Amino acid sequence: MNAAPSDPRRILVVEDDDKIAAILVDYLAASGFATERCVEGSGVAATVRANPPAAIILDLMLPGQDGIEVCKAVRRFSDVPVMMVTARVDEIDRLLGLELGADDYVCKPFSPREVVARIKALLRRADRAPSRPGAGGGFAVDEAARRIRLSERELPLTPLEYELLRTLVTHPERVFSREQLLDTLHQDLRDVSDRAIDSHVKNLRRKIDAAVPGTDCIKSVYGVGYRFEP
């Protein structure tokens, strides 16, 4: 979706706190990254469009436009990896939401070494992401027929299982909360417990293992939900 090729070693740091920004820039530079900084949300999307970075470190609370709105604006035209930075733990579900599309998050206070390590992990994931939607780890999604194959074997999925697995497979390495996954299954907002997702995941794991024994691709993320690892 990018309008121009991204710089593989340049990280856009969107942070209004000078001290935090300086620490991030120093640690990124020590790991061989170039950096660019924005101090407010307004104009970030235009910056990304004009000169796409390899990844974005995006603070949630920004002057001008908050991080959520910035991420939404960027996602309209770019799939650049985005790491959100927040001091508000209650915002995590929103940060990783389907609509928002953030790839990872870190909570303040944080270790700058951890941030750099996770940025490197995001870039590795982006490098090995499947080149065509719906394919990865032997999975192939036929959205027209609403079928998913694993190593050429069609999985016997219920309609809800298809929607759940399609969401995970087409967003490799992205963490989804149970509530977010439930929204993809029950868009009429029926009163269904988010723990129903656990039952669906259990069934999916069983069917995937039956098709290709030993395939362990739906990972539990403690306290949050699930992610798909090709």
N, C-alpha and C positions, 0 to 999 in steps of 0.2 A: 504493500500500500504506500510505501514511501515515495515521495515525489522525486527524490534524488538519492544516490547511494550514501550510506552513512559512513562516517569516519570510524574505523574499527577500534581506535584507541582514544576516542574523545568522549568524555562523560559530561553531561549537562547537570550541574548542581543547582537546584532551585531552592534556595534557603535564604531567609532574610536575616538570620542571626549571624553576625560577622564572625564570631568566635567559632561557632559550629562549622560554618562554611570553610573557614581557614584550615581547620583540622582535617576536614574531608579532602580538601584540595591537596594538602600536604601528603596525606597518606596515599591518595590516588597517584600523585606524582611519583612517590617513592616506588610504586608498583608499575611505573612506566606509562601511566595514562596522562593524556592532556585533558584539561578541564575548561569549561566555560561556566560562568555563574550568572544566574538571574536572581534578583533580590525581591521580585514580586511576581505574582501569577500572570498579570496582564502582559501579553506579548510573548509568552512562552511558546504557544502554539505556532506563532509566526516564526520564531527563532528555529524551532524544530523543522518546520516546513522548508525554510530557506537553507538550513545547514544541518541535516539530520545527524544527531549524535549516535554513538553505539548504544547508550543507555541513559536513563534519566534518574537522578535521585531527587525526589520531589517531596518537599515538606507539606504537611496537611494544612497548617495554619499559615497563610500568606496574606500580605496586604494586596489589595487590588482585586485578586481573584483567588479563591482558595484552591488547595491541591486537588480536591475532587472535581471541581469544574475544569481545572487545567487538564487533568487526565482525560476527562470526557472529550474535551476539545481535541486533544492529540489523537485519541483513539478514532476520531472520525476519518483520519487519513493516514495513520501510521501504526505499525505494530511494534515499534521500538520498545524494548524492555523497560518497565517502569518500576522502581522501588519507592514505595511511599514511606515517609518518616512521620511518626505521630507520637504524641504523648498521651493520646486518648485511646485506651484499650477498647472502649466500647465502640469505636469506629472501625475495628478490624474487619467485621463482616462486610461493611460497605466498601472498604478499600479493596477487598478481593472479590467484589460482586461482579456478576455477569455484565451488568450495564457499564460499570466503571472500567473493568479490565486491567487493573493493576496486576503485576506479576509477582510481587513480593512486598513485604513490609518489614520495618524494624521499629521498635519502640524506644523512645527516649527514656532514660539515658542509654546510650548504646556504645559499644566498642567500635572505634573506627576501623580496627583490623577486621572485625566481623563484617562490617559494611563492605569493605573492599573484597573480602572473600566471597560474599554473596553476590556482589556485582559480577565477579569473575564467573560464578556459577550461572548467573543469568545469561551471560554472553556465551558460555559453552552450550547451554540449552538452545539458545537462538541459532547457534551454528549448526546443531544437529537436528533442528526442527524439521518435520517432514515437508517436502517441497510442494505437496499437493494436499489440500484440506481433507481430513478424514482418514489419513493413512499414517500409520506409525506402529512400530513393534509388531508388524505382521497383520495389523488390523486394516480393513478397508470398509469405508462407509458408503453405502448406496442410498443417498437421501431420497431419490425418486421412488425407489422400491421399498424404502424404510427397512433395509436389511444391513446387517454387519457381518463381515466374514473375518475369520482369523485363520491365517495360513490356508486360504482357499476353502475353509470349512464354514458354512453358514451357521451362525449361532441361533439356537431356538429361543428367541427373545419375545417376551410379552411387549405390548406397546409401551408400557412404562419403562421396562428394562431397556428397550431400544433408545428412548429419549435420554435416559440417564447415561448409558454407555456412550452414546453419540456426543453428548456434552463433554464428557471426560476425554474421550479419544481425540476430539477436535481441538482440545485445549491442553496439550501435553505439558506436564510439570506445573500447571496452574492449580492452586489450592482453592477448593470450593467448600464452603460451609454446608451443613446439612440443609439449612434454611434456603440457601441459594439453589441447591439442587432440587429441593422440593418445589421451588417456584417454577422450574422447568417442566415438572411433571403435572402440576395442578395449577395451571394458570387461571382457572376460574376461582382460585383462592378458597377452595373448600377447606374446612377445618380438619386438617390432617396433621398428625404428629410428625415432627421432623425426624423422629426415631424410625419412622417407616423407611427412611433412606437406608438405614442399617440392614434391614431385611432385604431390600432390593440389591444392595451391594453384596450381601452374603450369597444370594441366588446367582448374581452375575459371576462372582468368583468361582462358584461351583460349575457353572456352565462353561466358563473359559477354561478351567482346568480339565473338564471332560473333553473339550475339543483338542487342546494341546496341553497335556499333563506337565505340571511344573511352571506354567505361566503365572507369574505373580506381578501384576501390573497395576492393580488398584491399591494404592497405599493409604493407610489411615494416617491422618495428621492429628496428633493428640490435642484435644480441646477445640478443634476447629472442624474438621470434616475429612475430605478425601482429595487425592490427586492421582492422575494417571501418569505412570512412568513407562514410556515405550521400551 
